[in-house]
């Protein structure tokens, strides 16, 4: 299961308002999937996330924050689902 596959399923399973769903899909398509979408969900390292975040949307701090928040929420659910460990 890849980050992209799980993220798409995560969005699809949420009861979201239309605009929120479109915003999440846009963040996924433009900012998360290109860099992390093909990585195995269980194989994504904190170093990869830091590198992704450092290169993410230069000059667009709000987009950067939204994309990171979405990725964080997706991974928090993956921990709850028992697909990955929290690393703590």
Secondary structure, 3 states (H helix, E strand, C coil): CEHHHHHHHHHHCCCCCHHHHHHHHHHHHHHHHHHHCCCEHHHCCHHHHHHHHHHCCCCCHHHHHHHHHHHHHHHHHHHHCCCCCCCC
